[in-house]
Amino acid sequence: MDADPAGRTFAADTTWAGTAATREEPRPRTDITVDLTGPAFPRVYAVSITSP
């Protein structure tokens, strides 16, 4: 996952799942992360990163 460019950090006690959608360049790669720590309120984060 590309957490650094997005400024994300994940605590050790966080329950999460994630996937990445990759496409042919120059289309962006999209990283999707779901924080499942609070099952009633999952948080979804998506970051799209392009290559120059």
GROMACS elastic network, one bead per residue, 0.5 to 0.9 nm:
[ bonds ]
;  ai    aj funct       b0    kb
    1     4     6  0.85438   500
    1    18     6  0.80731   500
    1    19     6  0.79877   500
    1    20     6  0.74191   500
    1    31     6  0.63979   500
    1    32     6  0.84887   500
    1    33     6  0.85473   500
    2     5     6  0.62861   500
    2     6     6  0.71968   500
    2     8     6  0.86590   500
    2    31     6  0.70702   500
    2    47     6  0.79716   500
    2    49     6  0.83575   500
    3     6     6  0.53807   500
    3     7     6  0.60513   500
    3     9     6  0.68137   500
    3    10     6  0.88797   500
    3    31     6  0.87762   500
    3    47     6  0.84500   500
    4     7     6  0.50270   500
    4     8     6  0.61473   500
    4     9     6  0.78548   500
    5     8     6  0.78471   500
    5    47     6  0.89258   500
    5    49     6  0.85655   500
    6    47     6  0.69439   500
   10    13     6  0.83284   500
   10    14     6  0.65827   500
   10    16     6  0.87446   500
   11    14     6  0.54215   500
   11    15     6  0.89323   500
   12    15     6  0.84024   500
   13    37     6  0.81863   500
   14    35     6  0.70145   500
   14    36     6  0.74639   500
   14    37     6  0.56007   500
   15    34     6  0.85545   500
   15    35     6  0.60556   500
   15    36     6  0.51457   500
   15    38     6  0.85599   500
   16    33     6  0.69571   500
   16    34     6  0.54715   500
   16    36     6  0.51736   500
   16    37     6  0.69985   500
   17    32     6  0.84925   500
   17    33     6  0.58165   500
   17    34     6  0.53324   500
   17    35     6  0.68212   500
   17    36     6  0.74215   500
   18    31     6  0.74007   500
   18    32     6  0.54779   500
   18    34     6  0.60569   500
   18    35     6  0.87854   500
   19    30     6  0.85393   500
   19    31     6  0.60511   500
   19    32     6  0.54156   500
   19    33     6  0.66162   500
   20    29     6  0.70788   500
   20    30     6  0.56315   500
   20    32     6  0.60129   500
   20    33     6  0.86070   500
   21    28     6  0.87045   500
   21    29     6  0.57909   500
   21    30     6  0.51197   500
   21    31     6  0.64092   500
   21    32     6  0.80531   500
   22    25     6  0.88323   500
   22    27     6  0.82809   500
   22    28     6  0.72048   500
   22    30     6  0.65875   500
   22    31     6  0.85900   500
   23    26     6  0.80887   500
   23    27     6  0.58625   500
   23    28     6  0.66664   500
   23    29     6  0.62608   500
   23    30     6  0.87697   500
   24    27     6  0.58173   500
   24    28     6  0.80888   500
   24    29     6  0.87748   500
   25    28     6  0.69784   500
   25    29     6  0.86454   500
   25    50     6  0.80932   500
   25    51     6  0.72503   500
   26    50     6  0.68379   500
   26    51     6  0.63651   500
   26    52     6  0.75260   500
   27    49     6  0.88324   500
   27    50     6  0.65870   500
   27    51     6  0.80046   500
   28    48     6  0.59044   500
   28    49     6  0.52726   500
   28    51     6  0.70884   500
   29    47     6  0.81997   500
   29    48     6  0.55732   500
   29    49     6  0.53244   500
   29    50     6  0.63367   500
   29    51     6  0.86407   500
   30    46     6  0.67318   500
   30    47     6  0.55639   500
   30    49     6  0.63915   500
   30    50     6  0.88222   500
   31    45     6  0.80968   500
   31    46     6  0.55874   500
   31    47     6  0.52362   500
   31    48     6  0.63952   500
   31    49     6  0.82128   500
   32    44     6  0.71364   500
   32    45     6  0.57372   500
   32    47     6  0.66526   500
   32    48     6  0.88221   500
   33    43     6  0.82164   500
   33    44     6  0.58354   500
   33    45     6  0.51374   500
   33    46     6  0.63937   500
   33    47     6  0.87488   500
   34    42     6  0.65467   500
   34    43     6  0.55163   500
   34    45     6  0.62295   500
   34    46     6  0.87610   500
   35    38     6  0.76257   500
   35    39     6  0.86865   500
   35    41     6  0.87882   500
   35    42     6  0.55946   500
   35    43     6  0.50302   500
   35    44     6  0.64464   500
   35    45     6  0.81040   500
   36    39     6  0.54518   500
   36    40     6  0.85440   500
   36    41     6  0.76824   500
   36    42     6  0.50707   500
   36    43     6  0.69843   500
   36    44     6  0.89401   500
   37    40     6  0.89313   500
   37    41     6  0.83093   500
   37    42     6  0.71588   500
   37    43     6  0.87570   500
   38    41     6  0.53333   500
   38    42     6  0.59678   500
   38    43     6  0.84612   500
   39    42     6  0.57150   500
